[in-house]
């Protein structure tokens, strides 16, 4: 493994991100938090399960948008705050979005909302999620304080999922990864990229990469917000295989070109983390490790990944950014 001091920061310092050092003798590139899960299924009174949630630095701590499936089994989004990124105060009521303009109000009859991502971009926190509008599509909204949320136009027609924004414009355009799908529990899925001049009109759709083999042989989808490094955009993504007992969700990573991010430069053939812990193997949907957020400290290269376990709980895993980059480059198969 490379030295931790080899990493040269290209992103801001976040010295207080949740962290636990790798145990002696553990050679995994990504390792689990010993206190997982950090958020249990019944963390708020209304919840059946809490998982696949998005976290961002905010103020003197952290804020997040959480997937909280209710006890009526509605899939919905809740807002939360934390001082340390581990112990969370999550609101018991779902987020009630305010339409950004009158026309947005036409599309806001609530069907479902799940699997959010949060991206600081220019002057606000954008939230993307799988939104219900005559089937699953990518909802887009924003907040500045994690108290009041505004909804914009959906990015795409149904059927689409896993909308993940890049944290800056590229060649003057907003850029989002997404995965066209179907109206069910999709048995296929590749990652695409779309551009927008205004966060409303999306086009110039490009293929990024598709399902491959092994742990990612059925479908893939973008995970946390891409991380900009000197060697490309580091994209942590989930991959799914179909076993004799159903889907198995693991995650790996790829490096995308900085200026043309629809071009994959490297892609890890082995997974980085697969569902092997009890809280990943047992739950509402067994055998799921689903990443939705990552924090990186630019000074040390420490990387904290938030992921859902078994569609039931929220978990943490840790890595060093440069080690992940080196792993992807050394174990690549496009």
N, C-alpha and C positions, 0 to 999 in steps of 0.2 A: 504494500500500500504506500502511496506517496505521503510525504510529511505533511502534516496539517499546515505548516508554515509556508508550503509551496504555493498556496492559493493567494492570488492577487485580487483584492476586492474590486469589483466593477459595479457594485450595488451598495445602497446605504447600510450603515451599521444598525443592527438590531441586537444589542448585547444581551438583552433580557428575554430572548425567546426561550420557550420551554426547552430543557436540555437534560440529557442523561448520557454520560460517557459510555462508550462501548465496553463491555466487560472483557477482561483479559481472556485471551484465547478465542474470542469471537472474531471471525474473519469476514463476516457478512458486510457487504457494502451498506446495507440498510438494516438497522436493528430496532426492535420494538421497545417501547417504554415498559418498564417493569411494573408500573401501576395501571396498565390498561385494564379495562376501558376507562377513559377519563369522564365520559358522560354515559350514564346508564339509560336504559329504555324508558324508565319512569321518572326521569329527572324533573319534569314538570307534571302537575296533576293531570293535565289533559292528554298526555302522550302515551301512545302504545309503544313507540320506538322513536329514537333520535339518531340520525346517521347521515352520511353523505352531506357534510356541512362545510361552509366556507368561512375562513377566518382572515382578518387583516389587522395590521397594527393601527391603533387609533388612540389619540391622546396619550395618556401615560400608561396605557395597557393595550387591550385588544377588543375588537368587536367582531361580530359574526352574524351570518344568516344561516339558520339551522333548518334542516328538513325534520319536521316533527309530524309523523303520522299519528293522527288522533285516535281516540278510543272508538270513534265511529269509522275508523280506517280511511279517513280523508288524508290525502297527501298535501301538506301545506308548509309554509315558511314562517319561522318565528325569528325574532331579533334577540341578540344576546350580547352581554358585556363581561369582561374579565380583566382583572389586574395582572394575572400571571400567565394567561393562556391555557391554564389547566383547570382551574376552578371557575365555573361559569354560572352567571345569573341569566337565565333565559326566560323571556316573557311567556306567560301561559297562553296568551291570545295570539293568533296568527297575525302577520303583517297585513294591514289594510292599505293597499296601494291607492294613491291619489292619481287620477288621470293627468298626464302632462298637458293635454289639451282636450277639447271637446270630442274630437274624433276618436281618441283613444278610449273614451268611455264606451264606445260601441262594442269593444272587444273584451270588456272586463267582467262578463258574467263568470263567476268562479266555477271552474271544473276541478282543477288540481294544480299544484305547483310543487316541484320537487328538484332535488339535486342541484342546489345553487352553486355559483361561483361568484366571488367578489373581487373586483379589480380597481385599484386606484389609478385613475387615468385623467391627467390634466388638472381638474379642479373638483372632482367628485369621486365617490365610490359607485361604480356601476355594478349592478347585480344582474346576472343572467341565470336562467333556470329553465327547466322543462315545464312549459306552460300548457294548460289545457285550453285549446281553441279548436273545436271540432276535430280533436285528436292532438297528439303531442307536437308542440313546436317550441321554438326558443323565445322565451319572454325576455324583455330588456327593461330595466328600471334603474333608478339611482337614488342615492341618499348622500347627505353631507354630514349627518349626525347619528345615524343608526336609530333614529326615532321616527322621522318622517320619511316616507318612501314614495317616489313618483314612478308611475309606469309609463313607458313609451310604447311605440308600435312593436308588435312581434317582429323579429328579424326575418323569419321565413314562413312560407306556407307549411301546413302540416304535410309530411311528417318529418320531424327533425328533433334531435336531442344533443346534449353535450356541447352547448354553445360556450366557448371559452375565449375571452378577449385577450389580445396582447396589451401590455401595459404602456405602450406608446404608439403613436402613429408611425407607420412605415411607408416611406415614399409619399408622405402627405395624407395617407388614408388610414382610417380605423380598420383593424383587421380582426377577424374572429374565426376560430376553428369551430367546426360543427360536424354532425354525423347524420346524414339523411337516413331515415328508418322507415318503419311501418306503424300501424296502429296498435300493435300488440307488443309482446315481449320479444323484441326483434331478434330473429335468428341469423342476422347478417349485420354488417356495418363497417364502413371505412371512414377515415378522417378526411374532411375537405376544408378548404379555406375560402373565406369570402371577404370582400373589401367594401367599405362604405365611405362616402365623403362627409356624412352627417349623422351617423349612428341610427339612421332610419331606413335608408335605401341601400340594400345589400346586393352586390353583384360580383362580376369577375371571379366566378367560382372556379376553384382549382383543386384537383386531387392532390392530397399530401401523401398518404400511405394507406394500405389496406390490410385486412386480415392476412395472416401469414401461416404459421404452423405451430404445433405444440400449444403452449399456454395462450396463444393469441390467434388460434386457428378459426374461430367462429366469427368474432367481431372485435373491434377496438374502438376506443373513444378517448378524447382528450381529457386530462385530469386537471391539476392546478394551473393557475396562470403561468404561461411560459416565463422562464428565468433567463435574462440576457447575460451571456458570458462572452468572453473574447473568442470562443470557438463556435459560437452559434447559440440559438435559442434552445435551452434545455427544456424539453417537454416530457414531463412524467405523464404516462397514459395507462389506461387499463386495457387489459386484453382478456378475452373469454374463450374458453374451450368448452365443448359439449362432451360431458362424460356420460357414462351409463346411468348416472344419478342426477343429471341435469347440468346447468351451467356452473362453471368455476371461474371466478373473477380474480385475477392477479394483476400486478402492475410492473411495468418496466419503464424505459425512457428512450428518447431519441434526441438528436441534435438537428435543428433546422437552420437553414441559411439565414443570416441576419437580415439581408436585404430582400431576399426572395424566399420567404418562409414556407412556401408550398414545396420547396425542395428539401427533402430529407437527406442529410449528409451521412449520418450514422444512426443505427437503430439496434438496440440490444436484443440479441437472440435469446439469451436466458432471461428469465424474469428477475426482478429485484426483490419482490416480496410476493409470496403466494399464501393463500389462506391455510395456515397450519396451526395457529393458536386456537384454543377452545372457543374464544369469543369471536373468531372469524369463521369457525366451522359450524357453530351451533347458534341458531337464531331464527328469525322469521324467514330468511332466505339463506340457507346454509352455503358455506364455501364462497364467501365474498370478502375481498379486500379492495375497497373502492376509494381512490384518492381524489380529494376535491380542493385541497389548499396546501401551500407550502410557504414557510417563512425561512429567509436566509439572512444570516449576519455577515455583512460584507467584510468585517475585520477578520473574522476567524474562519469563514466558510462553513460554519455550522448550519445545518439544514434540518428543519422540523417539518414533517409531513403529517397532515390531518387526514385520516381516512375512516370510512365506514366499515364496521365489522358485521358481517352476516345480516345486513340491512336491519340492524337492531341498535347498535351502539357506536360511539365515536371513540377513535383510538389515535395514538401518536406513534410515529416512528422517526428515527433520527439517522442522519448521514452527514458526511462532509461533501460539499458541492463538488470539489475537484475530483474526489474519489468516484462520484457518480459519473462525471464527465469522462474520466479515464476508463471506467468500466464500460460505458457505452461505446467508446471508440475501440476498445480492445476486444469487444465481444459483438461486433456489428455484423449484421446480415440484412441487407436491404431487399 
